[in-house]
Amino acid sequence: MRFIRAIIIIFLVMFVADIARYFVYPDVGRLVDENPAKTAFMEDRETEWLQEGLLDKKIRQRWVPLKKISPNLVKAVLIAEDDKFWQHGGFDYQAIERAIEKNLLAKKFKMGGSTISQQLAKNLYLSASKNPVRKIKEAILTWRIEKTLSKRRILELYVNVAEWGDGIFGIGEASRHYYGVAPSGLSGQQAAKLASVLPNPIRYSPVGSSPYVRARSRIIYAIMQRRGIIVPGYQEVMSLPADTTAVDSVVVGIPESLINDVLSADSSATDQGGADGGSGEGTSGAPPSENSGKPKTP
């Protein structure tokens, strides 16, 4: 009995120590002015290739400063992944609550409520597993990242380490691979499609014919249009001191009614165009014209 008790105590101590070490390790402070050479997700991908015998596959990544990335892409990513990014301290508690409710209804882990800061912590240091222990470690790392790095730096790191395809990491490589342009030249429609595949970049491609990508990118792009193709205040956000947390009114607090309006508009267009095989917005699956959301030049 004593032996079993001792074993249990040892395992508990090891468990607590394994979690507690993330309060001091890894050194998040290095990320202030140092770009990570490789992330945990990159290492996982390389291990996967090795196990499958794909020895010729390589990680593809090009680092790009945030100031050289199109505001279209920045805006699309924030709309798609974390619309309260400039406001929260690393956790969107309303999104977490909604995710828990939906997971309970589905009786499985169907969706998460992770912010960009949480995703960055996971991508940099952890695995893609969904077990509770990993989520605890992720929460600790997210708290440290938010305490140590500016919002701009968090966003810059995220778009440079996020996976956009099998072995394609960072927007620098993704924009050239899919569209043959530098990140600074991404259009609103291209940005919306790239943002739409972030939840599952292995399964979906921004240039594929997936109904999921068409539908999701259309919603993202429609919201971008309603809020202006070019982000108002973008230059002000980029020029703030590094330790200042800015609130970008364009991407913060997107109401659910706006998304519902977009979906309703799509549904109406489909009903009107479906009978005669029309090629309107509702039936084609393509986002609306990019020029339609731009102000006229006087």
C-alpha positions in Angstrom: 0.0 0.0 0.0 2.8 2.4 0.9 4.5 1.5 -2.4 1.4 2.4 -4.4 1.0 5.6 -2.4 4.6 6.6 -3.1 4.2 5.9 -6.8 1.1 8.1 -6.9 2.9 10.9 -5.1 5.8 10.7 -7.5 3.5 10.9 -10.5 1.7 13.9 -9.0 5.0 15.7 -8.3 6.2 15.0 -11.8 2.8 16.2 -13.3 2.9 19.5 -11.3 6.6 20.0 -12.1 5.9 19.4 -15.8 3.3 22.1 -15.8 5.0 24.6 -13.5 8.2 24.7 -15.6 6.2 26.6 -18.3 6.1 29.6 -15.9 9.8 30.1 -16.5 10.6 28.0 -19.6 11.0 28.6 -22.5 12.5 32.1 -22.6 9.6 34.1 -24.1 11.6 37.3 -23.7 13.8 36.3 -26.6 10.9 36.8 -28.9 10.9 40.6 -28.4 13.6 41.0 -31.0 14.5 37.5 -32.1 12.6 35.5 -34.7 12.3 31.8 -33.9 14.3 29.6 -36.2 11.9 26.7 -35.9 8.6 26.0 -34.1 7.1 23.0 -32.4 4.6 22.6 -35.2 7.5 22.6 -37.8 9.3 19.9 -35.9 6.0 17.9 -35.7 5.6 18.2 -39.5 9.2 17.1 -40.1 8.7 14.1 -37.8 5.5 13.2 -39.7 7.4 13.3 -43.0 10.2 11.2 -41.6 7.8 8.5 -40.4 6.1 8.5 -43.8 9.4 8.2 -45.6 9.1 11.6 -47.3 12.7 12.5 -46.9 12.7 15.1 -49.7 10.1 17.4 -48.1 11.3 20.5 -46.5 9.8 23.3 -44.4 9.2 26.4 -46.5 9.2 29.8 -44.8 10.1 33.4 -45.5 10.1 35.9 -42.7 8.3 39.2 -43.4 8.1 42.2 -41.1 4.6 43.3 -40.2 5.0 46.6 -42.0 5.6 44.8 -45.3 2.4 42.7 -45.0 -0.8 44.0 -46.7 -3.4 45.4 -44.3 -5.9 43.3 -46.2 -4.2 40.2 -44.8 -3.9 41.6 -41.3 -7.6 42.5 -41.3 -8.8 39.2 -42.8 -6.8 37.2 -40.2 -8.2 39.2 -37.3 -11.7 38.9 -38.6 -11.4 35.2 -39.1 -9.4 34.2 -36.1 -9.6 36.8 -33.3 -11.9 39.8 -33.7 -11.2 41.0 -30.2 -7.4 40.8 -30.5 -6.6 44.4 -29.7 -8.9 44.3 -26.6 -8.3 41.0 -24.7 -5.3 40.0 -22.6 -4.8 36.7 -24.3 -8.1 35.0 -23.7 -11.6 35.6 -25.2 -13.8 34.3 -22.5 -17.0 34.7 -24.5 -15.6 32.7 -27.3 -14.4 30.0 -24.9 -17.9 29.8 -23.3 -19.5 29.4 -26.8 -17.0 26.7 -27.7 -17.7 24.8 -24.5 -21.5 25.0 -25.2 -21.1 23.8 -28.8 -18.7 21.0 -27.8 -21.2 19.8 -25.1 -24.0 19.8 -27.6 -21.9 17.9 -30.1 -20.6 15.6 -27.4 -17.1 15.9 -28.7 -14.4 18.5 -29.2 -15.7 20.2 -32.3 -14.4 23.7 -32.0 -12.1 25.8 -29.9 -12.2 29.4 -28.6 -8.5 30.1 -29.0 -7.2 33.6 -29.6 -4.3 34.4 -31.8 -2.1 34.6 -28.7 -3.1 31.1 -27.7 -2.5 29.8 -31.2 0.9 31.4 -31.2 1.8 29.7 -27.9 0.7 26.4 -29.2 2.5 26.7 -32.6 5.7 27.9 -31.0 6.1 25.5 -28.1 3.4 22.8 -27.9 1.7 20.0 -30.0 -1.6 20.0 -31.8 -3.1 17.6 -29.2 -6.4 18.6 -27.5 -5.8 17.1 -24.1 -6.4 19.2 -20.9 -2.8 19.2 -19.8 -1.7 20.8 -23.1 -4.4 23.4 -22.7 -3.1 24.3 -19.2 0.4 24.7 -20.6 -1.0 26.8 -23.4 -2.7 29.1 -21.0 0.5 29.7 -19.0 2.5 30.4 -22.1 -0.3 32.7 -23.5 -0.3 34.7 -20.3 3.5 35.1 -20.5 3.4 36.0 -24.2 0.8 38.7 -23.5 2.8 40.1 -20.6 6.1 40.1 -22.5 5.3 41.1 -26.1 3.4 43.9 -27.7 0.3 43.2 -29.7 2.1 44.1 -32.9 4.9 41.6 -32.2 2.4 38.9 -31.3 0.6 39.5 -34.6 3.9 39.6 -36.6 5.0 36.3 -35.0 1.7 34.6 -35.7 1.4 35.4 -39.4 5.0 34.3 -39.9 4.8 30.9 -38.1 1.2 29.9 -38.9 0.9 27.0 -41.3 -0.9 27.8 -44.6 -0.4 24.4 -46.3 1.6 21.2 -46.0 5.1 22.5 -45.0 4.2 26.1 -45.9 4.7 28.3 -42.9 4.3 32.0 -42.7 2.6 34.5 -45.0 5.8 35.3 -46.8 5.9 31.8 -48.4 2.1 31.4 -48.6 1.5 34.5 -50.6 4.1 33.6 -53.2 3.2 29.9 -53.3 -0.5 30.4 -53.9 -0.7 33.8 -55.7 2.8 34.6 -56.9 2.9 37.9 -55.0 4.7 39.4 -52.0 2.6 39.7 -48.8 2.4 43.5 -49.4 0.6 42.9 -52.7 -2.2 40.6 -51.5 -5.7 41.8 -52.5 -8.7 41.7 -50.3 -10.1 38.5 -51.9 -6.8 36.7 -51.7 -6.4 37.7 -48.1 -9.9 36.4 -47.2 -9.2 33.1 -48.9 -5.8 32.7 -47.1 -7.5 33.5 -43.7 -10.3 31.1 -44.4 -8.0 28.0 -44.4 -6.1 28.8 -41.2 -8.3 26.4 -39.1 -7.2 23.4 -41.3 -4.5 24.3 -43.8 -3.7 20.7 -44.6 -7.2 19.9 -45.6 -8.1 23.1 -47.4 -6.3 25.3 -50.0 -7.1 28.9 -50.6 -6.9 28.3 -54.4 -8.9 25.1 -54.4 -12.6 24.6 -55.2 -13.7 23.7 -51.6 -17.3 24.9 -50.8 -16.0 25.5 -47.3 -13.3 27.9 -48.4 -15.7 29.7 -50.8 -18.3 30.2 -48.2 -16.0 31.2 -45.3 -13.9 33.5 -47.5 -17.0 35.2 -48.8 -18.2 35.9 -45.2 -14.7 37.3 -44.3 -14.6 39.4 -47.4 -18.1 40.7 -47.0 -17.3 41.9 -43.5 -14.1 43.5 -44.8 -16.2 45.4 -47.4 -18.6 46.6 -44.8 -15.8 47.9 -42.7 -13.7 49.3 -45.6 -11.2 47.4 -47.7 -8.2 49.3 -46.3 -8.1 49.3 -42.5 -8.8 52.8 -41.1 -6.2 53.6 -38.5 -3.8 50.8 -39.7 -0.8 53.2 -40.0 -1.6 54.6 -36.5 -1.6 51.1 -35.1 1.7 50.3 -36.8 3.4 53.4 -35.5 2.5 53.1 -31.9 5.3 52.5 -29.3 6.0 48.8 -28.9 4.6 48.6 -25.4 1.2 50.2 -26.3 -1.9 48.1 -26.7 -4.0 49.6 -29.5 -7.7 49.1 -30.2 -8.5 48.9 -33.9 -12.2 49.7 -34.2 -12.4 48.1 -37.6 -11.7 44.5 -36.3 -12.9 44.6 -32.7 -16.3 43.3 -31.6 -17.7 42.1 -34.9 -21.4 41.6 -34.1 -23.0 38.2 -35.0 -25.8 40.1 -36.7 -23.3 41.2 -39.3 -22.4 37.6 -40.1 -26.1 36.7 -40.2 -26.7 39.6 -42.6 -24.0 38.2 -44.9 -25.5 34.7 -44.7 -29.0 36.0 -45.4 -27.8 38.0 -48.4 -26.1 34.8 -49.8 -29.2 32.8 -49.2 -31.4 35.4 -51.0 -29.1 35.6 -53.9 -29.1 31.8 -54.2 -32.9 31.7 -54.2 -33.1 34.3 -56.9 -30.4 32.9 -59.2 -30.9 29.2 -58.7 -34.0 28.8 -60.8 -32.6 30.1 -64.0 -29.0 29.0 -63.4 -27.9 32.6 -62.9 -24.3 33.4 -62.1 -24.8 35.9 -59.4 -22.9 36.2 -56.2 -25.1 33.7 -54.4 -24.6 30.9 -56.9 -21.0 31.4 -58.1 -19.4 31.1 -54.7 -17.0 33.9 -55.5 -16.5 36.9 -53.2 -18.0 40.2 -54.4 -16.0 42.4 -56.7 -13.1 44.0 -54.8 -13.7 47.4 -56.4 -17.3 47.6 -55.0 -16.1 48.3 -51.5 -13.6 51.0 -52.4 -14.4 54.7 -52.2 -14.3 56.6 -55.4 -11.3 58.8 -56.1 -12.3 62.4 -56.5 
